[in-house]
């Protein structure tokens, strides 16, 4: 390992432990409540939401690849991460402004926030992947981005399962079909919606909505950036082992 790799290894190891820890009693109770609430929603509504999110994410996935930089393969890992951190900061600020603007608009603008914030997060992940040297025109790399997204915005129970996929990606991806329809969109949308709802609900309240939106978006993008960095770090260290 280089001195830089030796320095970040403990940070990665600690993050891996957090991703694999058992769900707390509070986590399990919250998940049970969310499952119960979801079971009360008519199946047609679930199907509609799943379809809408699938098409929305697909639109971002297949649209963003055409405006994403080429993979950065001519830089050291330390330099790659310096660029990544800079981009994450940029998207944190962008998301914060977007959250403040839509938060100031109350309930109506709150509906605008969902696709706009989703696009910001996905665009950031595409750029992060490219900076780490991965070609996002490859379907499997775009699918890896979805799993990073799901790993970030899931309950601890869901996170335990998704982590196994991300941690063993090279082996897992060997058996993937060349079709995005194979992705579990139902789980994706439910976990994401359940996770985000609590953080974003207050954004719909007049007067305080702008401040809440700015802070919530900033922190959620920061969290997504951290998960993305550690996910690609795992692949990096596996590649040099």
N, C-alpha and C positions, 0 to 999 in steps of 0.2 A: 504493500500500500504506500501511497504518497503521504507526506505529512498531513495534507488536507484531508485525505480519506481516513486516516487514523483519527483525526479530530472529529469528524462527523459520524464515525461508526457508533460511538456510545449514544448519540442523539437518535440515530436510526433504531438501535436496539431498544431504547426506551419506548419509542413510538410503536414498535412492533408488539411490545408487551401490552401497551394500552389497547391496541387493536384486538388483541386476543383475550383480554380479560373477560370474566364471566359477567353477565348482566346483573346489576344490583337488584335488590327487591323493588326499589322504586322504578327502575327501568322495566322490570317484568310487569309490574302493576300498570304502569303507563301504557305498555304495549298491549296488555289485555283490554284496557279501556278503549284504546284505538281500534283494536280488532273488533270489539263489540260494536263500536260506533259504525265501523265500516260494514259490518254485517247487517246493520239497519238500513243502509243505503240500497235502494233497488238495483238489481243486477244491470238493468239497462243504463243506469246512471254511471255505474262503474265502467261498463263497456264504452260509454261515450267519453268519459274522462281519459281512460286508457288510450283510446283511439286518438283523441286530440293531442295528448302529450306525445304519443309515439310519432305522429305526423309533424308536430312542432320540433321535436328533438331531431328527427330525421332531416327536416328542412335545414336545421342549423348544421348538422353533421355533414351533409352532402353539399351545402353551400359554402361553409367555412373553408373547406379544403382548397378551394380555388383562390383564396386570398391569404393563405398562410405561407410564411417564408419556407424556403427549402430547409431540409435538415441541416443543422449546424454540426458538421463532423470535423471541422478543422480547428477545434479548440480543445484545451484540456478540460477535464471534468470540473475543476475548480472555476475556470472561466465560464463554462456553460452555466454553472449554478449562480454565478454573479449576474449573468444576463437574466436568468430565470427570476431571481429575487427582484430585479429591477422591473420586470414585466408584471410580476404579481402586485407590486406596489402601485404601478400605473393602473391596473385593473381594479384595485381596491378603491382608488380615488374616483375612477370612472363610475363604479357601481354605487359609491357613496352619493355622488351627484345625482345619478339616476334615481336612487331611493328617496332623496330629498325632494326632487321635483314631483315624482309620482305620489309621495307621501303627503305633499301639500295639497294634492287634488282630492284627497279623501277616497271614498268608496269607488267612484267611477274610474279615477286614475289608478286605483289599486289593481284593477283588472288589466291595465296596460303594463303594470310593473312585472307581472309574471313572465310574459314572453320576452320583454326587454332584458330583465335580469338574467333569465335563462340564456339568452344569446351572449351576454357579456361573459358569463361563466364558461360557456362552451368555447368561445373565441379564445379566452385565456388559456384553457387547457390545450387547444390546438397549438398555440404559440409555445407553450411550455414543452410539449412533446417535440416540436421541431427544434427547439433550443437544446434539447437533450440528444438530438441526432436521429430522431425517429421520423419516418416518412408517413405523414397522416393521410396520404392518398391510399395507403394500404388499409383495406377494410378492417383487418385485425387490430391495427393501431387505433382506429376510430372506436372499435369496440372496447379496447382497453381504456380509452378515455371515459366511456360510459360506466365502466366498473369503478374507475376512480371517483366519478361523480356519485355513484351509488354508495361506495365505501364512506364517503364524506357525509352524505345526508341519509343515514339509516339509523335505526335503533341499534343498541349494542348487540342484540341478538342477530339482527340482520347483518351487522358489521362483521361479526365472527365468521359468517358464511362467505361473505364477499371477499374478506381478507384472504381466505384460503385460495381463492381463484387468482387474486392479484399477486400473491406471494409465489404462486407456482405457475405464473403466466406462460412461460416458454413451453412447458409441458401441456398445460391446459389448451393453449391456442392451436396446438398441432391437430386437434380433433374438431376444430370449429368448422362449420359449414360456411361457405362464402355467401351468406345471406343474413342480413341484419334482422330478419323476421324471427330468427332463432332466439333473440334476446327476450328475457322475461319482462315484458313491458308492464304487466299488471303489478308485479312486486315493485318494480322501479317507481311507478307513479304513486303507489300507496305509501311506500317508505318516504319518498321525497315530500309528498304532501303532508304526511303526519309530522315529519321533522320540521319543515318550514313553517307550518301553520302557527305554531306557538311563537316563533321568533318574529313573524311578520304581521300577526293579527293586529297589534297596536298601531301599525302603520296606517290602518284605515280610519283611525280616530282623528277628527279634525283638530287643528292647532298643533298637537304633539306629533302628528303623523310624519311631518317632514324630518324632524329630529330622529324619530325612531327609525324611519326608512334609511336615513343616511348611516346611522350607527349599525343597524342590522345588516345592511348590504356590505358595509366595510368589513365587519367581523366574519360574515359568512364566506366572503371571497378570500379572506386571510386564511380561514380554516381549510377551504378547498385547495388553496395554494400549498399549504403545509402537507396535506395528504398527497397531493400530486408529486411534490418533491420527494417525499419518502417512498412513494410507490416506484418512481423511476430510480431512486437510489438502490432499492432492492434489486432491480434488474441490472444495474451497473455492477454491483458487488458480486452478483452471481456470474456476470460475464468475465470478471477478472479472477474468480476463484478457481 
